[in-house]
Amino acid sequence: MQVDEEAVGAVLNRLRRAQGQLAGVIAMIEAGRDCKDVVTQLAAVSRALDRAGFKIVASGMRQCMAAADEDTPPMSEQELEKLFLALA
């Protein structure tokens, strides 16, 4: 499964945003910031990573459905389900 070009840009943007947020969380911990603030920012990082993963899976599903006419066999329902559950 490959991610289409349009999705790659969106995924990379989300991952870069998450990378910046994670750096912020590390700095907050090093600075001794309030636990509530750290957890709030950590939750934002987690959501950003989840969204990047969902984008990859959604793009892959679209390509797998389109691949039914090509030489590449489409992913099975079990394989797609496994991808979604890996993000949970």
C-alpha positions in Angstrom: 0.0 0.0 0.0 1.3 3.4 -0.9 0.0 6.8 0.1 -1.1 9.1 -2.7 0.8 12.3 -3.3 -2.0 14.5 -2.0 -2.2 12.6 1.2 1.6 12.5 1.7 1.7 16.3 2.0 -1.1 16.4 4.5 0.4 13.6 6.5 3.8 15.2 6.6 2.3 18.5 7.7 0.5 16.7 10.6 3.6 14.8 11.6 5.7 18.0 11.6 3.1 19.7 13.7 3.1 16.8 16.1 6.9 16.9 16.2 6.8 20.6 17.2 4.2 19.9 19.8 6.2 17.0 21.2 9.3 19.3 21.4 7.1 21.7 23.3 6.0 19.0 25.8 9.6 18.0 26.4 10.5 21.7 27.1 7.5 22.0 29.4 8.6 19.0 31.4 12.2 20.2 31.6 10.9 23.6 32.8 8.8 22.0 35.5 5.5 23.2 34.1 2.2 22.3 35.6 1.1 18.7 35.1 -2.3 19.7 33.7 -0.6 21.9 31.0 1.8 19.1 30.1 -1.0 16.5 29.8 -3.1 18.9 27.7 -0.2 19.3 25.2 0.5 15.6 25.2 -3.1 14.9 24.3 -2.7 17.3 21.4 0.3 15.4 20.2 -1.5 12.2 20.4 -4.5 13.5 18.4 -2.1 14.9 15.7 -0.5 11.5 15.4 -3.8 9.7 15.3 -5.0 12.0 12.5 -1.9 11.4 10.5 -2.4 7.6 10.9 -6.1 7.9 9.9 -5.1 9.9 6.8 -2.7 7.2 5.8 -5.2 4.4 6.3 -8.0 6.3 4.5 -5.7 7.0 1.5 -4.6 3.4 1.5 -8.3 2.2 1.5 -9.1 4.4 -1.4 -6.1 3.0 -3.3 -6.9 -0.5 -2.4 -10.4 -0.1 -3.7 -9.0 1.3 -7.0 -6.4 -1.4 -7.2 -9.1 -4.1 -7.8 -8.6 -3.6 -11.5 -4.8 -3.6 -11.4 -2.3 -6.5 -10.9 -2.0 -5.7 -7.2 -4.6 -7.6 -5.1 -6.8 -5.4 -2.9 -6.3 -5.6 0.8 -8.8 -7.9 2.6 -11.3 -6.6 5.0 -9.3 -8.2 7.8 -6.1 -6.4 6.7 -8.0 -3.0 6.6 -9.5 -3.7 10.0 -6.1 -4.5 11.5 -4.7 -1.2 10.2 -7.6 0.7 11.9 -7.2 -1.2 15.2 -3.4 -0.5 15.2 -4.3 3.2 15.7 -6.6 2.6 18.6 
